[in-house]
Structures are given as C-alpha cells and as structure tokens.
Amino acid sequence: MLDILFLKDSPIFKDVSDEQFETLDFLVEEVAIPSGHFLFKEGAKASSLFIIRDGQIEVVKETNGQATVLAALGEGEVFGEMAVIRSTTRSTGARASGHTGLYTVNREKLDVLRQKDPVLWGTLMYNIAGVLSDRLAAITKQMTSKADGDDASAARSDEQKGFLARLIGH
C-alpha cells in the first residue's frame, strides 16, 4: 500500500490533491532491493524514476573495470527522473546499501496517465521539470563559482558531491 503522506513530501508529487492520489495507485509501484544488489547497472535501458522510501542507494560508476561510488542517496531522494522524459540508457549503476525500499514510476504508465488524467500528468511533468531545473541551476552556479576561482566553492561538501553525481549519473 502506498504511503501517501511520504509521497506528498516528494517534489515529484508537489501540489497533488488527496483526490488525485487515488489515481496514482496504478502509477506508483513499490520495489524492494536486497543489500548489495543492483537496481540497475550502467548502460541499462532507462524508463523509470525512483523515490527512496527507506534504506540507501549507492550511485556507482565503472571505469576500466573499477567501481567507484559517486554518491549515497537516502530516504526521500529522487533519482532517475530523466528516464521518464526521454528514452536513454543509464550512465551509472544504482546499488542498494542495506535493504532498500523504493517507489518507482515508469514512462509507460505516465503515458497512460496522460490519457486518463491530463491535468495530473501535467502537474507531475511540471514537478519533474522543476527538479531538473533546480539541479541545472545548482550545477551552473557551482561551475561558475569554480571558473571564477572561488576556493570555497572548489571544496564541495558531501551533499554537493552527491548532487553532482545524481545530475550526471541519471
């Protein structure tokens, strides 16, 4: 059963009414990933976004056979949203660090929602665009600060490193 209160806190479901949440039963699925297992690997076809319900996901990039953890994502974080906007492949892998519960929304079900409830579809797509826009603005600011030689911005916090990994990895 969907935890509607949890989902309402997600930026993806901002401004979705209680009545509209009744429609989301078919759209949102729950997935459980055992510790150490991959949700998806680098290069896999991408068609879903994910919201971490509980647990942790490691964003993993492989270079020359060596796996590097780029970021650790936790409860409430959204990743993979680009996959519901365009057909693409994953540029990183996602591995569970401990047992992890996720909510997932895939592009095909969003297409069904577009026909079934265009207003709700529009709200969700607007919210997804907002998440992507916020990430683009933050990375632009970060890159501008770096180009200006701001030493303080060069020493990024763990949160910024995680953000960057999510931006380029999904």
KAJO-V380086 format. One record per residue. RES is the residue in one small letter. PSI is psi as a letter, one per 30 degrees, with the letter a starting at -180 (none if undefined). OMEGA is omega in whole degrees, 0 to 359 (* if undefined). NEAR is the number of other ideal C-beta (glycine too) atoms within 8 Angstrom. Layout:
res->[RES;RES]
psi->[PSI;PSI]
omega->[OMEGA;OMEGA]
near->[NEAR;NEAR]
This chain:
res->[m;l;d;i;l;f;l;k;d;s;p;i;f;k;d;v;s;d;e;q;f;e;t;l;d;f;l;v;e;e;v;a;i;p;s;g;h;f;l;f;k;e;g;a;k;a;s;s;l;f;i;i;r;d;g;q;i;e;v;v;k;e;t;n;g;q;a;t;v;l;a;a;l;g;e;g;e;v;f;g;e;m;a;v;i;r;s;t;t;r;s;t;g;a;r;a;s;g;h;t;g;l;y;t;v;n;r;e;k;l;d;v;l;r;q;k;d;p;v;l;w;g;t;l;m;y;n;i;a;g;v;l;s;d;r;l;a;a;i;t;k;q;m;t;s;k;a;d;g;d;d;a;s;a;a;r;s;d;e;q;k;g;f;l;a;r;l;i;g;h]
psi->[k;k;j;e;e;e;e;f;f;k;f;e;g;k;g;k;l;e;e;e;f;e;f;f;e;f;e;k;l;k;k;k;k;l;k;f;l;k;e;l;l;k;f;l;k;k;g;l;l;k;k;j;e;l;a;k;k;k;k;k;k;k;k;h;g;k;k;k;j;e;l;k;k;a;k;f;k;k;l;g;f;f;f;f;e;l;k;l;l;k;f;l;l;j;k;k;j;l;k;k;k;l;k;k;k;l;e;e;e;e;e;e;e;e;e;e;i;f;e;e;e;e;e;e;e;e;e;e;e;e;e;e;e;e;e;e;e;e;e;e;e;e;e;e;e;e;f;f;g;j;e;e;f;e;i;k;l;e;e;e;e;e;e;e;e;e;e;f;f;none]
omega->[182;174;186;179;177;183;179;178;180;178;179;185;177;177;174;183;177;179;180;179;177;179;188;179;181;188;186;178;175;179;175;181;178;180;177;180;178;170;173;179;177;179;180;176;182;178;183;168;184;173;182;178;176;182;185;176;173;174;189;176;177;177;181;178;181;179;178;176;181;182;172;182;183;185;177;182;181;174;178;186;178;182;179;180;181;177;185;172;182;179;174;173;177;185;178;174;191;179;186;175;183;164;181;176;180;185;182;179;174;177;176;179;180;178;185;184;184;179;178;177;180;178;180;180;176;179;178;177;178;178;180;179;178;180;178;179;181;181;176;178;180;181;178;178;180;180;178;178;179;183;181;181;180;178;184;176;177;180;179;178;178;178;180;180;179;182;184;186;186;*]
near->[2;10;7;8;6;9;15;9;6;11;8;14;11;8;5;11;6;6;5;11;13;7;11;13;7;6;10;10;7;10;10;8;13;7;8;6;8;10;11;8;7;10;5;9;5;13;9;11;13;14;13;17;11;6;14;11;18;12;18;14;13;10;6;4;4;6;7;8;8;12;13;10;12;8;7;9;10;13;14;13;13;10;14;13;7;5;5;7;7;17;8;13;14;14;11;16;11;7;9;14;11;14;12;12;13;10;10;7;10;14;8;10;13;8;6;6;8;7;6;12;11;8;11;14;9;8;13;13;8;10;12;11;8;8;11;9;8;10;11;8;8;12;8;8;10;10;6;6;5;8;6;6;9;7;6;8;6;5;6;9;11;13;12;13;13;14;11;7;13;13]
